[in-house]
């Protein structure tokens, strides 16, 4: 199977509980630092970090699957082992969206 084609669109949405999410202009260097910090701090963050790097650093957009993946890290509910990763994911979310993403679920 080939790699899915990513199409960049302007991201602006509102969750059912009223949280507005809009991709902001962001500092690439700061985002890259946070991605590397998350990758180094948590063994299970590789996939998310690869996706964030490919999409946001290289392509300047974010896919819905990666947005959902980031939201799960921001609101992990998995206990102590993810606490450090969750705080870094929250920093990434605030950099990108000026808010901490709520846990998003695909339909």
BAPAKE-810930 format. One record per residue: x, y, z of N, C-alpha, C, O, CB in turn. Coordinates in pm, whole numbers, plus 50000, padded with zeros to 5 digits. Each point is the difference from the previous one (the first is absolute). Glycine has a CB too. Layout:
REM BAPAKE-810930
+-------+-------+-------+-------+-------+-------+-------+-------+-------+-------+-------+-------+-------+-------+-------+
:   n.X :   n.Y :   n.Z :  ca.X :  ca.Y :  ca.Z :   c.X :   c.Y :   c.Z :   o.X :   o.Y :   o.Z :  cb.X :  cb.Y :  cb.Z :
+-------+-------+-------+-------+-------+-------+-------+-------+-------+-------+-------+-------+-------+-------+-------+
:     X :     Y :     Z :     X :     Y :     Z :     X :     Y :     Z :     X :     Y :     Z :     X :     Y :     Z :
...
+-------+-------+-------+-------+-------+-------+-------+-------+-------+-------+-------+-------+-------+-------+-------+
END
This chain:
REM BAPAKE-810930
+-------+-------+-------+-------+-------+-------+-------+-------+-------+-------+-------+-------+-------+-------+-------+
:   n.X :   n.Y :   n.Z :  ca.X :  ca.Y :  ca.Z :   c.X :   c.Y :   c.Z :   o.X :   o.Y :   o.Z :  cb.X :  cb.Y :  cb.Z :
+-------+-------+-------+-------+-------+-------+-------+-------+-------+-------+-------+-------+-------+-------+-------+
: 50083 : 49881 : 50000 : 49917 : 50119 : 50000 : 50087 : 50125 : 50000 : 50104 : 50004 : 50065 : 49715 : 49871 : 50055 :
: 50137 : 50225 : 49807 : 50073 : 50125 : 49996 : 49961 : 50090 : 50115 : 49901 : 49976 : 50069 : 50112 : 50005 : 49685 :
: 50066 : 50120 : 50266 : 49973 : 50096 : 50105 : 49883 : 50088 : 49960 : 49989 : 50041 : 49885 : 50253 : 49957 : 50185 :
: 49670 : 50029 : 50025 : 49884 : 50085 : 49974 : 50045 : 50142 : 49965 : 50097 : 50050 : 50057 : 49763 : 49810 : 50099 :
: 50072 : 50203 : 49754 : 50028 : 50137 : 49964 : 49936 : 50091 : 50105 : 49882 : 49985 : 50032 : 50131 : 49957 : 49719 :
: 50064 : 50151 : 50300 : 49950 : 50094 : 50099 : 49962 : 50128 : 49929 : 50080 : 50057 : 49926 : 50063 : 49841 : 50256 :
: 49736 : 50148 : 49840 : 49953 : 50124 : 49942 : 49988 : 50103 : 50112 : 49931 : 49975 : 50099 : 49945 : 49903 : 49715 :
: 50189 : 50235 : 50172 : 49995 : 50104 : 50102 : 49873 : 50082 : 49982 : 49967 : 50043 : 49890 : 50285 : 49965 : 50120 :
: 49680 : 50014 : 50100 : 49881 : 50086 : 50000 : 50011 : 50092 : 50121 : 50072 : 49971 : 50095 : 49784 : 49852 : 49788 :
: 50071 : 50287 : 50111 : 49996 : 50087 : 50116 : 49921 : 49929 : 50108 : 49889 : 49952 : 49977 : 50127 : 50258 : 49881 :
: 50042 : 49784 : 50261 : 49935 : 49928 : 50108 : 49934 : 50099 : 50095 : 50067 : 50081 : 50064 : 50100 : 49732 : 49917 :
: 49703 : 50179 : 50026 : 49924 : 50078 : 50096 : 49876 : 49919 : 50031 : 49920 : 49971 : 49911 : 50169 : 50254 : 50003 :
: 49894 : 49739 : 50213 : 49886 : 49919 : 50037 : 49957 : 50030 : 50143 : 50073 : 50064 : 50075 : 50001 : 49758 : 49765 :
: 49809 : 50131 : 50194 : 49949 : 50015 : 50135 : 49950 : 49864 : 50045 : 49924 : 49934 : 49929 : 50012 : 50310 : 50032 :
: 50108 : 49713 : 50158 : 49956 : 49872 : 50052 : 49858 : 50014 : 50055 : 49950 : 50111 : 50018 : 50289 : 49824 : 50037 :
: 49697 : 49953 : 49971 : 49864 : 50001 : 50051 : 49989 : 50071 : 50135 : 49895 : 50055 : 50033 : 50064 : 49734 : 49845 :
: 50148 : 50209 : 50199 : 49996 : 50069 : 50129 : 50048 : 50145 : 49990 : 50026 : 50064 : 50102 : 50011 : 49716 : 50009 :
: 49975 : 50272 : 49766 : 50025 : 50142 : 49979 : 50146 : 50042 : 49990 : 50027 : 50120 : 49994 : 49766 : 49911 : 50123 :
: 50301 : 49876 : 49883 : 50141 : 50036 : 49987 : 50029 : 50033 : 49854 : 49979 : 49917 : 49912 : 50084 : 49935 : 50286 :
: 49986 : 50269 : 49778 : 50037 : 50039 : 49864 : 50145 : 49963 : 49975 : 50088 : 50029 : 50081 : 49744 : 50160 : 49921 :
: 50192 : 49748 : 49884 : 50134 : 49955 : 49965 : 50034 : 50058 : 49863 : 49931 : 49977 : 49901 : 50044 : 49808 : 50234 :
: 50134 : 50294 : 49863 : 50046 : 50056 : 49874 : 50152 : 49996 : 49998 : 50065 : 50044 : 50094 : 49731 : 50107 : 49889 :
: 50260 : 49795 : 49910 : 50145 : 49993 : 49987 : 50056 : 50141 : 49986 : 49962 : 50074 : 49910 : 50023 : 49697 : 49982 :
: 50105 : 50265 : 50199 : 50059 : 50133 : 50004 : 50133 : 50000 : 49926 : 50054 : 49894 : 49967 : 49832 : 50152 : 50253 :
: 50166 : 50073 : 49755 : 50138 : 50009 : 49954 : 50087 : 49958 : 50117 : 49972 : 50035 : 50114 : 49977 : 50152 : 49718 :
: 50155 : 49737 : 50139 : 50083 : 49947 : 50108 : 50147 : 50010 : 49964 : 50036 : 50008 : 49882 : 49780 : 49836 : 50185 :
: 50268 : 50155 : 50036 : 50144 : 50008 : 49985 : 50053 : 49859 : 49972 : 49991 : 49913 : 50086 : 50022 : 50288 : 50069 :
: 50041 : 49777 : 49725 : 50052 : 49870 : 49960 : 50108 : 49949 : 50096 : 50002 : 49882 : 50035 : 49946 : 50176 : 49729 :
: 50142 : 50032 : 50278 : 50109 : 49958 : 50088 : 49946 : 49952 : 50134 : 50045 : 49898 : 50051 : 50107 : 50265 : 49837 :
: 49753 : 49910 : 50168 : 49940 : 49960 : 50128 : 49926 : 49867 : 49985 : 50011 : 49912 : 50085 : 49967 : 50330 : 49982 :
: 49947 : 49744 : 49824 : 49927 : 49875 : 49976 : 50098 : 49884 : 49986 : 49978 : 49893 : 50057 : 49836 : 50235 : 49831 :
: 50292 : 49892 : 50038 : 50100 : 49895 : 49982 : 50063 : 49961 : 50134 : 50023 : 49881 : 50025 : 50023 : 50205 : 49743 :
: 49983 : 50012 : 50317 : 50053 : 49972 : 50135 : 49904 : 49913 : 50080 : 50042 : 49904 : 50064 : 50082 : 50315 : 49931 :
: 49748 : 49816 : 50002 : 49900 : 49926 : 50076 : 49982 : 49858 : 49946 : 49984 : 49905 : 50077 : 49900 : 50311 : 49975 :
: 50117 : 49771 : 49817 : 49989 : 49866 : 49939 : 50118 : 49914 : 50045 : 49981 : 49884 : 50039 : 49896 : 50212 : 49760 :
: 50243 : 49959 : 50195 : 50118 : 49924 : 50042 : 49997 : 49968 : 50149 : 50042 : 49892 : 50041 : 50088 : 50218 : 49776 :
: 49822 : 49983 : 50263 : 49988 : 49977 : 50144 : 49902 : 49885 : 50028 : 50028 : 49913 : 50082 : 50024 : 50330 : 49963 :
: 49834 : 49758 : 49886 : 49903 : 49893 : 50018 : 50058 : 49867 : 49955 : 49984 : 49898 : 50068 : 49828 : 50266 : 49899 :
: 50254 : 49835 : 49921 : 50062 : 49877 : 49947 : 50102 : 49943 : 50100 : 50007 : 49879 : 50019 : 49960 : 50206 : 49745 :
: 50112 : 50003 : 50299 : 50103 : 49958 : 50093 : 49945 : 49962 : 50138 : 50062 : 49922 : 50071 : 50094 : 50224 : 49807 :
: 49729 : 49908 : 50158 : 49946 : 49977 : 50133 : 49907 : 49880 : 50009 : 49979 : 49946 : 50108 : 50041 : 50295 : 49927 :
: 49924 : 49716 : 49852 : 49901 : 49892 : 50007 : 50021 : 49899 : 49889 : 50001 : 50035 : 49882 : 49836 : 50122 : 50222 :
: 50181 : 49719 : 49934 : 50031 : 49892 : 49906 : 49889 : 49977 : 49897 : 50028 : 49955 : 49889 : 50108 : 49940 : 50290 :
: 49741 : 50134 : 49856 : 49887 : 49974 : 49910 : 49962 : 50119 : 49912 : 49899 : 49994 : 49930 : 50020 : 49845 : 50238 :
: 50159 : 50268 : 49835 : 49964 : 50122 : 49927 : 50054 : 50006 : 49857 : 49974 : 50097 : 49930 : 50022 : 50016 : 50288 :
: 50076 : 49786 : 49739 : 50065 : 50005 : 49869 : 49906 : 50026 : 49885 : 50028 : 50084 : 49914 : 50138 : 49764 : 50177 :
: 49723 : 50081 : 49905 : 49904 : 50015 : 49890 : 49942 : 50140 : 49995 : 49994 : 50062 : 49893 : 49951 : 49695 : 50126 :
: 50012 : 50294 : 50095 : 49946 : 50136 : 50004 : 50106 : 50101 : 49958 : 49972 : 50089 : 49921 : 49869 : 49844 : 50262 :
: 50279 : 50052 : 49870 : 50108 : 50094 : 49968 : 50035 : 49997 : 49851 : 50023 : 50104 : 49939 : 50066 : 49868 : 50293 :
: 49914 : 49908 : 49710 : 50026 : 49989 : 49856 : 49892 : 50071 : 49920 : 50030 : 50071 : 49904 : 50087 : 49709 : 50135 :
: 49757 : 50200 : 50001 : 49889 : 50063 : 49929 : 50003 : 50152 : 50013 : 49980 : 50072 : 49902 : 49884 : 49723 : 50136 :
: 50161 : 50254 : 50083 : 50007 : 50145 : 50021 : 50114 : 50061 : 49920 : 49984 : 50105 : 49939 : 49920 : 49866 : 50291 :
: 50210 : 49963 : 49770 : 50115 : 50049 : 49924 : 49970 : 50004 : 49851 : 50025 : 50101 : 49934 : 50128 : 49807 : 50243 :
: 49795 : 49984 : 49770 : 49971 : 49992 : 49857 : 49894 : 50102 : 49957 : 50016 : 50069 : 49899 : 50044 : 49688 : 50107 :
: 49835 : 50253 : 50071 : 49887 : 50084 : 49959 : 50020 : 50148 : 50033 : 49983 : 50085 : 49913 : 49871 : 49717 : 50120 :
: 50181 : 50228 : 50091 : 50005 : 50140 : 50042 : 50132 : 50069 : 49967 : 50001 : 50117 : 49963 : 49842 : 49824 : 50218 :
: 50267 : 49987 : 49832 : 50130 : 50062 : 49971 : 50025 : 50001 : 49849 : 50041 : 50102 : 49945 : 50048 : 49822 : 50279 :
: 49886 : 49964 : 49709 : 50033 : 49989 : 49859 : 49888 : 50045 : 49907 : 50027 : 50061 : 49896 : 50122 : 49752 : 50165 :
: 49726 : 50158 : 49974 : 49889 : 50030 : 49908 : 49913 : 50117 : 50045 : 49915 : 50046 : 49923 : 50086 : 49715 : 50017 :
: 50019 : 50288 : 50182 : 49925 : 50116 : 50051 : 49851 : 49977 : 50012 : 49921 : 50092 : 49976 : 50252 : 50050 : 49924 :
: 49786 : 49738 : 50136 : 49860 : 49968 : 50021 : 49991 : 49882 : 50095 : 50101 : 49946 : 50042 : 49837 : 50141 : 49729 :
: 49940 : 49873 : 50263 : 49981 : 49886 : 50088 : 49880 : 49920 : 49951 : 49896 : 50057 : 49966 : 50205 : 50068 : 50231 :
: 49915 : 49744 : 49801 : 49889 : 49913 : 49957 : 49908 : 49973 : 50118 : 50040 : 50013 : 50116 : 50106 : 49881 : 49706 :
: 49732 : 50068 : 50149 : 49905 : 49967 : 50105 : 50049 : 49884 : 50087 : 49989 : 50008 : 50122 : 49826 : 50074 : 49731 :
: 50240 : 49810 : 50089 : 50051 : 49893 : 50086 : 50110 : 50047 : 50097 : 50004 : 49956 : 50115 : 49941 : 49884 : 49703 :
: 50143 : 50248 : 50136 : 50105 : 50051 : 50089 : 49942 : 50093 : 50105 : 50045 : 49998 : 50115 : 50121 : 49982 : 49698 :
: 49736 : 50100 : 50151 : 49933 : 50087 : 50097 : 49935 : 49915 : 50110 : 50011 : 50033 : 50118 : 49947 : 50139 : 49701 :
: 49976 : 49721 : 50142 : 49937 : 49910 : 50097 : 50106 : 49933 : 50087 : 49982 : 49986 : 50121 : 49826 : 49973 : 49720 :
: 50302 : 50000 : 50097 : 50109 : 49936 : 50074 : 50058 : 50097 : 50104 : 50022 : 49962 : 50115 : 50031 : 49893 : 49684 :
: 49970 : 50269 : 50162 : 50050 : 50101 : 50094 : 49901 : 50021 : 50113 : 50039 : 50012 : 50116 : 50088 : 50100 : 49699 :
: 49745 : 49894 : 50153 : 49898 : 50022 : 50103 : 49999 : 49888 : 50104 : 49974 : 50025 : 50118 : 49889 : 50101 : 49715 :
: 50165 : 49752 : 50123 : 50005 : 49889 : 50095 : 50118 : 50014 : 50095 : 49990 : 49962 : 50117 : 49900 : 49891 : 49713 :
: 50221 : 50200 : 50122 : 50115 : 50024 : 50087 : 49973 : 50115 : 50096 : 50050 : 50001 : 50113 : 50102 : 49913 : 49707 :
: 49769 : 50185 : 50136 : 49968 : 50114 : 50085 : 49905 : 49961 : 50114 : 49998 : 50064 : 50105 : 50036 : 50088 : 49698 :
: 49889 : 49745 : 50174 : 49898 : 49957 : 50097 : 50005 : 49848 : 50006 : 49906 : 49932 : 49959 : 49945 : 50271 : 49995 :
: 50261 : 49743 : 50098 : 50027 : 49857 : 49985 : 49925 : 49910 : 50096 : 49966 : 49887 : 49963 : 50253 : 50180 : 49958 :
: 49753 : 49976 : 50199 : 49932 : 49917 : 50100 : 50066 : 49864 : 50018 : 49931 : 49901 : 50025 : 49858 : 50215 : 49918 :
: 50343 : 49878 : 50046 : 50066 : 49870 : 50008 : 50087 : 49985 : 50124 : 50068 : 49899 : 50016 : 49929 : 50093 : 49738 :
: 50003 : 50104 : 50333 : 50076 : 49985 : 50122 : 50139 : 50059 : 49993 : 50033 : 50074 : 49908 : 49839 : 49725 : 50135 :
: 50207 : 50167 : 50056 : 50131 : 50062 : 50022 : 50098 : 49987 : 49884 : 50080 : 50090 : 49978 : 49883 : 49865 : 50258 :
: 50032 : 49935 : 49690 : 50101 : 49978 : 49896 : 49992 : 50103 : 49887 : 50098 : 50018 : 49927 : 49895 : 49740 : 50130 :
: 49894 : 50308 : 49926 : 49985 : 50097 : 49892 : 50001 : 50145 : 50047 : 49985 : 50092 : 49919 : 49887 : 49736 : 49960 :
: 50145 : 50194 : 50251 : 49992 : 50136 : 50052 : 50099 : 50094 : 49932 : 49963 : 50110 : 49959 : 49961 : 49796 : 50258 :
: 50201 : 50052 : 49770 : 50100 : 50086 : 49940 : 49969 : 50026 : 49852 : 50014 : 50113 : 49952 : 50157 : 49799 : 50210 :
: 49787 : 49986 : 49767 : 49962 : 50017 : 49860 : 49878 : 50090 : 49985 : 49991 : 50078 : 49906 : 50104 : 49699 : 50046 :
: 49812 : 50210 : 50140 : 49878 : 50080 : 49993 : 50031 : 50149 : 50016 : 49943 : 50083 : 49929 : 49926 : 49723 : 50164 :
: 50220 : 50228 : 49998 : 50031 : 50142 : 50020 : 50068 : 50060 : 49876 : 49974 : 50115 : 49965 : 50048 : 49843 : 50282 :
: 50064 : 49965 : 49687 : 50065 : 50050 : 49878 : 49898 : 50010 : 49886 : 50001 : 50096 : 49924 : 50220 : 49801 : 50149 :
: 49691 : 50003 : 49916 : 49894 : 50005 : 49898 : 49912 : 50123 : 50022 : 49958 : 50064 : 49904 : 50043 : 49684 : 50078 :
: 49971 : 50285 : 50144 : 49921 : 50119 : 50031 : 50072 : 50127 : 49954 : 49936 : 50093 : 49950 : 49963 : 49787 : 50246 :
: 50234 : 50125 : 49822 : 50078 : 50115 : 49953 : 49992 : 50011 : 49847 : 49986 : 50109 : 49946 : 50169 : 49868 : 50252 :
: 49855 : 49910 : 49734 : 49989 : 49999 : 49853 : 49863 : 50051 : 49959 : 49989 : 50083 : 49910 : 50173 : 49724 : 50074 :
: 49735 : 50143 : 50082 : 49863 : 50042 : 49969 : 49981 : 50150 : 50020 : 49940 : 50067 : 49916 : 49980 : 49707 : 50152 :
: 50132 : 50279 : 50043 : 49988 : 50144 : 50025 : 50075 : 50082 : 49896 : 49953 : 50106 : 49959 : 50023 : 49846 : 50285 :
: 50140 : 49999 : 49713 : 50076 : 50070 : 49896 : 49922 : 50004 : 49869 : 49997 : 50102 : 49932 : 50217 : 49825 : 50178 :
: 49723 : 49961 : 49856 : 49931 : 49988 : 49872 : 49860 : 50061 : 50000 : 49957 : 50057 : 49900 : 50174 : 49739 : 50060 :
: 49797 : 50190 : 50153 : 49857 : 50034 : 50002 : 49962 : 50102 : 50108 : 49883 : 50036 : 50011 : 50075 : 49738 : 49900 :
: 50138 : 50272 : 50167 : 49973 : 50091 : 50112 : 49905 : 49939 : 50104 : 49938 : 50073 : 50077 : 50098 : 50117 : 49768 :
: 49954 : 49679 : 50157 : 49918 : 49930 : 50099 : 50050 : 49856 : 50010 : 50072 : 49952 : 49913 : 49727 : 50196 : 50038 :
: 50162 : 49785 : 50155 : 50030 : 49858 : 50012 : 49885 : 49924 : 49935 : 49884 : 50018 : 50037 : 50251 : 50014 : 50178 :
: 49899 : 49885 : 49689 : 49897 : 49925 : 49929 : 49923 : 49908 : 50094 : 50060 : 49934 : 50084 : 50079 : 50077 : 49709 :
: 49729 : 49986 : 50193 : 49924 : 49897 : 50070 : 50021 : 49868 : 49927 : 50047 : 50000 : 49886 : 49780 : 50169 : 50196 :
: 50139 : 49721 : 49979 : 50013 : 49871 : 49936 : 49900 : 49992 : 49884 : 49878 : 50005 : 50022 : 50200 : 49887 : 50196 :
: 49974 : 50095 : 49660 : 49917 : 49992 : 49881 : 49986 : 49855 : 49959 : 50092 : 49921 : 50019 : 49981 : 50309 : 49906 :
: 49813 : 49735 : 50018 : 49976 : 49865 : 49955 : 49951 : 50003 : 49856 : 49919 : 50085 : 49964 : 50028 : 49840 : 50270 :
: 50102 : 49983 : 49683 : 49948 : 49997 : 49863 : 49857 : 49949 : 49999 : 49961 : 49923 : 50087 : 50270 : 50039 : 49823 :
: 49691 : 50082 : 49992 : 49862 : 49952 : 49987 : 49999 : 49865 : 49938 : 49893 : 49942 : 49980 : 50024 : 50289 : 49999 :
+-------+-------+-------+-------+-------+-------+-------+-------+-------+-------+-------+-------+-------+-------+-------+
END
